[in-house]
């Protein structure tokens, strides 16, 4: 089986498990054929609520969950305000998440907060069930941690 088919099979099963356990966020996501799968960070999409997303990432040898700010280069100022707000709360966020997070940034385009949830990845098909379980648990933890901050960031649209 090729990489495209592996991604498709992995995401299809992850989405089925997510929808069995959870509601919202990824419920409307479609399986994809690449290393990431994303959904809006807003429970109900309203006008002006854009650019904040949660994502699952599966690479060959690791799996991650991510929150990212992605309004694009035309919204550089908004991206920077949102990212500065999150960074100013980094200590509280990591304390609530119970581990250090990765904070890579390209603030003119995107910024993100990432947590590795598994040392196994797409090449470790015998561990896919555990990887999916770890990803779902990690995403739930990330969502619970960031929900109050997402609400505030939705007001930083101007």
C-alpha positions in Angstrom: 0.0 0.0 0.0 1.3 3.5 -0.9 1.6 6.5 1.3 -1.6 8.1 0.0 -3.6 4.9 0.8 -1.9 4.7 4.3 -2.9 8.3 5.1 -6.5 7.7 3.8 -6.9 4.5 5.9 -5.3 6.1 9.0 -7.5 9.2 8.9 -10.7 7.4 8.0 -10.3 5.2 11.2 -9.3 8.2 13.3 -12.3 10.2 12.2 -14.6 7.2 12.9 -13.2 6.8 16.4 -13.3 10.6 17.0 -17.0 10.8 16.0 -17.8 7.8 18.1 -16.2 9.4 21.2 -16.6 13.2 20.6 -18.9 15.7 19.0 -17.9 18.9 17.2 -14.6 20.1 15.8 -13.6 17.2 13.5 -17.2 15.9 13.0 -17.4 17.6 9.6 -13.8 16.8 8.5 -13.2 14.6 5.6 -10.4 12.0 5.4 -7.4 13.3 3.5 -4.4 11.9 1.8 -1.6 13.9 3.5 0.1 14.1 6.9 -2.4 16.5 8.5 -6.1 16.9 9.2 -7.5 20.1 10.5 -10.8 21.7 11.8 -11.8 25.1 12.8 -11.2 26.0 16.5 -14.8 27.3 16.8 -17.6 25.0 17.9 -20.0 26.9 15.7 -18.6 29.0 12.8 -19.7 32.6 13.0 -18.9 35.5 10.8 -15.4 36.8 11.5 -14.3 33.6 13.3 -11.5 32.5 11.0 -7.9 31.5 11.1 -7.8 29.4 14.3 -7.6 25.7 13.8 -6.8 22.4 15.5 -4.9 19.8 13.6 -3.8 16.2 13.8 -0.4 15.5 12.2 1.0 12.0 11.5 4.5 11.7 10.1 6.5 8.6 9.4 7.9 8.3 12.9 5.8 10.5 15.2 2.3 11.8 15.8 1.3 15.3 17.0 -1.6 17.5 17.8 -1.5 21.2 17.0 -3.3 24.5 17.4 -2.5 27.0 14.7 -3.2 30.6 13.7 -3.4 30.8 10.0 -5.1 33.8 8.6 -2.4 34.3 6.1 -0.1 37.1 5.2 -2.9 39.5 4.5 -3.8 39.4 8.3 -0.3 39.7 9.7 -1.3 42.1 12.4 -4.2 39.9 13.6 -1.9 36.9 13.6 0.7 38.7 15.6 -1.9 39.9 18.2 -3.3 36.5 18.6 0.1 34.8 18.9 1.4 37.4 21.4 -1.8 36.9 23.5 -1.1 33.1 23.6 2.6 33.6 24.3 1.8 35.9 27.2 -0.1 33.0 28.7 2.5 30.3 27.8 3.2 29.4 31.5 -0.5 28.9 32.3 -1.1 27.0 29.1 1.8 24.6 29.6 0.9 24.2 33.3 -2.7 23.2 32.4 -1.5 21.0 29.6 1.0 19.4 32.0 3.9 19.4 29.6 6.1 21.7 27.6 4.7 22.5 24.1 6.5 23.5 20.9 5.9 27.1 19.8 7.2 27.4 16.3 6.2 30.6 14.5 6.2 32.3 11.1 4.0 35.1 12.5 3.7 36.9 9.1 1.8 33.8 7.9 1.2 31.2 10.6 2.0 30.4 14.2 1.3 27.2 16.2 1.4 25.3 19.4 2.3 21.7 19.0 2.5 18.6 21.2 4.0 15.3 20.2 1.7 12.6 21.4 3.4 9.5 20.1 6.9 8.3 19.1 5.2 6.1 16.6 4.0 7.2 13.2 2.5 6.2 9.9 5.3 3.7 9.2 4.4 1.8 12.4 1.1 0.3 11.2 1.1 -2.3 14.0 0.7 0.6 16.4 -2.0 2.6 14.6 -4.7 1.9 17.1 -2.6 3.2 20.0 -1.4 6.1 17.9 -5.0 7.1 17.1 -6.0 6.7 20.8 -3.0 8.9 21.9 -3.9 11.5 19.2 -7.6 11.7 20.3 -6.6 12.0 24.0 -3.9 14.6 23.1 -6.4 16.6 21.0 -9.0 16.6 23.7 -6.4 17.8 26.2 -5.3 20.6 23.8 -8.9 21.7 23.2 -9.7 21.8 26.9 -6.6 23.7 27.6 -7.0 26.3 24.8 -10.8 26.8 24.7 -10.8 29.9 27.0 -8.0 31.4 25.0 -9.7 30.8 21.7 -12.8 32.7 22.9 -10.6 35.7 23.7 -8.7 35.4 20.4 -12.0 35.5 18.5 -12.4 39.1 19.8 -8.9 40.0 18.5 -10.2 40.3 14.9 -10.0 44.0 14.5 
